[in-house]
Amino acid sequence: MANPTESQKIVKASKISGTDSLANAARLAGKKGPPVHLWNPEFCGDLDMRIARDGTWFYLGTPIGRKPLVKLFSSIIRKDGDDYFLVTPVEKVGITVDDAPFVAVDFDVAGEGEAQVITFTTQVDDVAEAGPDRPLRVERDAKTGEPSPYILIRANLEALIDRKSFYRLVELAVHHEVDGQSWFGIWSSGVFFRIIPTDELD
């Protein structure tokens, strides 16, 4: 028998057994999103589900091909400590997240200077306006110096800003003094978010 094609390998919603209650709970929550922070069900074990660094969701090692299903699952993610879970009123299952549970794949800019507002969109269509309640931060790899930028989406769940979007952000960056030190960074909603000290720029 011929090997299955890539499209045949993609998991369909009807093929994911054991996750129906999770999806149904997310559907019933409506557009505003479920209050996962208020739910405290018993831990039911780990589910073989993983979110890769590029935002792709996997179940049993196979990509989940239906975006509506991924969006449903993404609406019931919760982070407790360093661990990630999918949570409903009656069950809580652990999942693996390689980096951040979301990826910011685009952003819009309104205004200029300190009045500038940057609004990010994730791979599952969540929207977050960078500002006091949705901070932007940049981590740098200790060995390579490679930056990893993040934007808070909700609660303590962040999105990794993808490379193309980060390059666009850098084009908007300006120099600004913070606590006596000059920084290269971004303004959004009246907040200056630091990217790198000016004296470390090439």
Backbone hydrogen bonds, N-H to C=O, Kabsch-Sander energy under -0.5 kcal/mol:
donor,donor_aa,acceptor,acceptor_aa,energy
9,K,5,T,-1.4
10,I,6,E,-0.9
11,V,63,P,-2.6
15,K,12,K,-1.5
16,I,12,K,-0.6
16,I,13,A,-1.2
17,S,15,K,-1.2
19,T,16,I,-0.8
23,A,19,T,-2.2
24,N,20,D,-2.8
25,A,21,S,-2.1
26,A,22,L,-1.7
27,R,23,A,-2.3
28,L,24,N,-2.3
29,A,25,A,-0.9
30,G,26,A,-0.6
30,G,27,R,-1.2
33,G,30,G,-1.2
36,V,34,P,-2.0
38,L,35,P,-2.2
39,W,35,P,-0.5
39,W,36,V,-0.9
44,C,92,K,-3.4
47,L,94,G,-3.3
49,M,47,L,-2.8
50,R,58,F,-2.1
51,I,96,T,-2.5
52,A,50,R,-0.6
52,A,56,T,-3.0
55,G,52,A,-2.0
58,F,50,R,-3.0
59,Y,62,T,-2.8
60,L,48,D,-2.8
62,T,59,Y,-1.7
64,I,57,W,-2.8
65,G,11,V,-1.8
65,G,63,P,-0.7
67,K,65,G,-0.7
70,V,66,R,-1.9
71,K,67,K,-2.8
72,L,68,P,-1.8
73,F,69,L,-2.4
74,S,70,V,-2.7
75,S,71,K,-1.1
75,S,72,L,-0.7
76,I,73,F,-1.7
77,I,74,S,-0.9
78,R,85,F,-2.5
80,D,78,R,-0.6
80,D,83,D,-2.3
81,G,79,K,-0.6
83,D,80,D,-1.9
84,Y,95,I,-0.6
85,F,78,R,-2.7
86,L,93,V,-2.5
87,V,76,I,-2.5
87,V,85,F,-0.5
88,T,91,E,-2.8
92,K,42,E,-1.0
93,V,86,L,-2.4
94,G,45,G,-1.8
95,I,84,Y,-2.0
96,T,49,M,-2.6
98,D,51,I,-2.7
102,F,158,E,-1.3
104,A,160,L,-2.2
105,V,103,V,-0.7
105,V,121,T,-1.9
106,D,121,T,-1.2
108,D,119,T,-2.4
110,A,117,V,-2.3
115,A,112,E,-1.5
116,Q,113,G,-1.6
117,V,110,A,-3.0
119,T,108,D,-2.5
119,T,117,V,-0.5
120,F,118,I,-0.5
120,F,128,A,-3.2
121,T,106,D,-2.5
122,T,126,D,-2.4
123,Q,103,V,-1.6
125,D,122,T,-1.8
128,A,120,F,-2.2
130,A,118,I,-2.4
130,A,128,A,-0.7
131,G,134,R,-1.3
134,R,131,G,-0.5
137,R,150,Y,-2.4
139,E,148,S,-2.6
141,D,146,E,-2.4
145,G,141,D,-2.1
148,S,139,E,-3.3
150,Y,137,R,-3.2
151,I,159,A,-2.1
152,L,135,P,-2.1
153,I,157,L,-2.9
154,R,157,L,-1.4
157,L,154,R,-3.3
158,E,156,N,-0.5
159,A,151,I,-2.5
160,L,102,F,-2.4
161,I,149,P,-2.8
162,D,104,A,-2.6
162,D,160,L,-0.5
166,F,162,D,-2.3
167,Y,163,R,-2.4
168,R,164,K,-1.6
169,L,165,S,-2.3
170,V,166,F,-2.5
171,E,167,Y,-1.3
172,L,168,R,-0.7
172,L,169,L,-1.4
173,A,169,L,-0.7
173,A,170,V,-0.9
174,V,185,G,-2.6
176,H,183,W,-2.7
178,V,181,Q,-3.4
181,Q,178,V,-1.8
183,W,176,H,-3.0
184,F,196,I,-2.8
185,G,174,V,-2.8
185,G,183,W,-0.6
186,I,193,F,-2.5
188,S,191,V,-2.2
189,S,116,Q,-2.4
190,G,114,E,-1.1
190,G,116,Q,-0.5
191,V,188,S,-1.8
193,F,186,I,-3.6
193,F,191,V,-0.6
194,R,192,F,-0.6
195,I,184,F,-2.2
196,I,184,F,-1.8
198,T,182,S,-2.3
200,E,197,P,-2.0
201,L,198,T,-1.5
